[in-house]
Structure formats: structure tokens, C-alpha cells
């Protein structure tokens, strides 16, 4: 295991998606992703999805929370990709 925290990038889209009118399921997942920024990472909330980069443990915890929150608020699908950043 490396001594320095590994960085991960997560990208996700929550459906159903209505442009300019995100539902509570979308907003809940975005709020979970904001935890990554609060921990020194970065978050980009775009018109069709959200991406975030941060320390591995923070990103994985935020992914779990985003999935839980999105489905609890009525999401039908969450498309998710997580990748390890090469330093």
C-alpha cells in the first residue's frame, strides 16, 4: 500500500433526469458528492452529470452515500464510473 492517499475520480448520472429541473434524487446525490470538495477534493456539477476527484476513502464514502440518497429519493437508475487517477 502506498503511504500517500490514492486519488479516485467518480462520474455519475442520476435518472430520471429533467434538464434545468433536477429532482430530489439528483440533488441528494450531488449533495453527497459535495463532501469530496469539503475534504479538499474537487467537484464539477454539469448539466448531464457530476464528477468529483479526491482521496480514495472520501470518494468511496461519498459514492455509497450518493447511491443510498439517490435511490431513497426516487432514482430509477444511477450510472456510475470510478477510476484511479494516475499520478
C-alpha positions as CSV (number, residue, x, y, z in Angstrom):
1,X,0.0,0.0,0.0
2,X,1.3,3.4,-0.8
3,X,1.9,5.9,2.0
4,X,0.1,8.7,0.3
5,X,-3.7,8.6,-0.2
6,X,-4.7,7.5,-3.7
7,X,-6.9,9.7,-5.7
8,X,-10.1,8.5,-7.3
9,X,-12.4,10.2,-9.8
10,X,-16.1,9.4,-9.8
11,X,-18.6,10.3,-12.5
12,X,-22.3,9.7,-12.2
13,X,-25.6,10.5,-13.7
14,X,-28.9,10.1,-11.8
15,X,-32.1,9.3,-13.7
16,X,-34.8,10.3,-14.3
17,X,-33.2,13.5,-15.4
18,X,-35.0,16.6,-16.4
19,X,-32.8,19.5,-17.7
20,X,-33.0,22.6,-15.6
21,X,-35.2,20.9,-13.1
22,X,-33.2,18.3,-11.1
23,X,-35.4,16.3,-8.8
24,X,-34.7,15.5,-5.2
25,X,-33.0,12.2,-6.2
26,X,-30.4,14.2,-8.3
27,X,-29.9,16.9,-5.6
28,X,-29.4,14.3,-2.9
29,X,-26.6,12.6,-4.9
30,X,-25.0,15.9,-5.7
31,X,-25.0,16.9,-2.0
32,X,-23.2,13.6,-1.2
33,X,-20.6,14.4,-3.8
34,X,-20.0,17.9,-2.3
35,X,-18.4,16.1,0.7
36,X,-15.5,15.4,-1.6
37,X,-14.9,19.1,-2.2
38,X,-15.4,19.8,1.5
39,X,-12.5,17.3,2.1
40,X,-10.1,19.1,-0.3
41,X,-11.1,17.4,-3.5
42,X,-12.9,18.9,-6.5
43,X,-16.5,18.6,-7.7
44,X,-17.9,19.5,-11.1
45,X,-21.7,19.5,-11.3
46,X,-22.6,19.7,-15.0
47,X,-25.8,19.7,-16.9
48,X,-25.9,16.0,-17.5
49,X,-23.8,14.6,-14.7
50,X,-21.5,15.1,-11.8
51,X,-17.8,14.3,-11.5
52,X,-15.5,14.5,-8.4
53,X,-11.9,13.8,-7.6
54,X,-10.5,13.3,-4.1
55,X,-8.8,10.9,-1.7
56,X,-9.9,7.3,-2.1
57,X,-11.6,6.9,1.2
58,X,-13.5,10.1,0.8
59,X,-14.7,9.3,-2.7
60,X,-15.8,5.8,-1.8
61,X,-17.8,7.0,1.2
62,X,-19.4,9.7,-0.9
63,X,-20.3,7.2,-3.6
64,X,-22.0,5.0,-1.1
65,X,-23.9,8.0,0.3
66,X,-24.8,9.2,-3.2
67,X,-26.2,5.9,-4.2
68,X,-28.2,5.5,-1.0
69,X,-29.6,9.0,-1.1
70,X,-30.5,8.9,-4.8
71,X,-32.4,5.7,-4.5
72,X,-34.1,6.8,-1.3
73,X,-35.3,9.9,-3.1
74,X,-36.7,8.0,-6.1
75,X,-33.9,7.5,-8.6
76,X,-34.7,4.8,-11.2
77,X,-31.0,4.4,-12.3
78,X,-27.6,5.7,-11.3
79,X,-24.9,5.3,-14.0
80,X,-21.5,5.3,-12.2
81,X,-17.9,5.2,-13.2
82,X,-14.9,5.3,-10.8
83,X,-11.3,5.4,-11.9
84,X,-8.0,5.6,-10.1
85,X,-6.0,8.7,-11.1
86,X,-2.5,8.1,-12.2
87,X,-0.1,10.5,-10.5
